[in-house]
Amino acid sequence: MDTKAAILALMGAWGVSALGSLPVAAEEVESANPLLNKVWVRTDADPALPGPMQIFLEDGTLVSDSCWETYRLSKWQQVSETSISWDEDGMTIAADISSLTDEELVLNLKLGSETQEQRFTVATVPYVCPDMVK
């Protein structure tokens, strides 16, 4: 087999394997758990620090982001039907799910002896962070 034929055969093999591993379009990913695979934007955030959001991915990755700080990837887990936790800077953050629908999420974070309520709604698309006051 000459070089050209070998390259074509290799490209053909790559093409077949690449087709088998194409990503699923975002709108096709559905889960029985309404918490998963959605962009949750805080509705009770400080107006001076807009856009905090959480994305609980099905693979156990938590994406945390906002309009004013860089994103963070953490490991998260669903401890029970009404409880989740994630790692943040080496600390485990535990949270009770007070309310969860397809459009709304209310968490009660257990921060030492304090509990902090955080309210979220599903982000609208497109979403653009507002200009920050300088």
N, C-alpha and C positions, 0 to 999 in steps of 0.2 A: 504494500500500500504506500503510495507516495504521500508527501507532506500535505498536499492540498486535500486529498481524500481523507486523511487522518483528521485534519482540522474540521472538515465538513461533518465527519462522523461524530467528533467530539461536540461540535456545536449542536448537532441533532440530539445527542444524548442530554446535553444541558437543557435544551428547549423542552424536552419531554419532562424532565424532573422539575423544571421551573413551573410548568403548567400545573403540576400536582401540588405546588405549594404557594399558589397565588393567594394574597390576603383577601379576606372577605370584606366587602364594602361596609362601612360603618353602619349604614342604615339596615343592613341585613343581620347584624349581631343583635340577638334578642336573648334575654335571660328571664327566668321566672322570678328572679330577685330584682325588684325595682330600684335597688340601691346601685346596682352595677352598671358600668359602662356609660355613665351619663356625666355631663359637666354640671356640678352643683355649685351655684354661685350664692354667696352669703347675702341675705336680704337685710340683716341687722348689723352690717359692718359700719365702721366709722367712715363718714362721708369723705374725710380727708385722706383715707387709705382705701380707695375703691377696689372692687373686683376680686376679693379673696374667693378662691374656688378649690373644690376637691373633686377628684375623679377616682372612684373605687373600681379598679379594673378586676376582672374576673380571675386573672392570674395571681392575685395577691399583691399587686403593686398599687400604691396610693400616689397619685400625682397631686401635689399641692402647689398652687400658684396664685398670683395676684398681679394687679397692675403696678405695684410699687416694689416688689421684691422678686428675685429670681425663683424659678420653680424648684421643687424638692421631690425626689422619688424616695418613697419609704415602703417598707413591708407592712401590710395590714392583714387582719384576719377577722372573720365573723365568729365571735366566741359563742354566741347563742342567737336565737331568732331576734332578740331585742338588745343585743350587745355586740360592740365591735371594739377593736383596739389596734393601735399602730405604734411603730417606733419613731420617735422624734428626738434626734440628738442623743441617742443612747437611753432615752427614757421611754417607758411604755405609757401611752395615753389611752385610757379606757373611756368609753362613751356608751351611754344607753341611748337607744333609738326610741325617742318619745313618740314620734310620728313619722310615717313613711308612706307616701303615695307615689304615683307615677310622676307627679309634678312638685312635691314638697317633701322636705326632709328636716326634722328637728332632732338635734343631738343634745344630750346633756353630758358634757365632758367632766370627768372626775379629775380635778387638778388639786392634788393633796387633800386638804380638808374642805376645799371649795368645789362647787359645781357651777359650770358655766354653760348656759344655754346658747346654742348656735342654730340659726334658722337659715335654710337654703331653699332655692328654687332651681329648676332646670334652666340652664342658660338658653337664651334665644340665639338663633343663628341668622345672620352674622352677629358677632359680638366684638366690639372694639373698645378697648380701655379708653376712658376719658383722659383728656390732657391733665397732667398733674400741675397743681398750683406750685409755682416756684418762688 
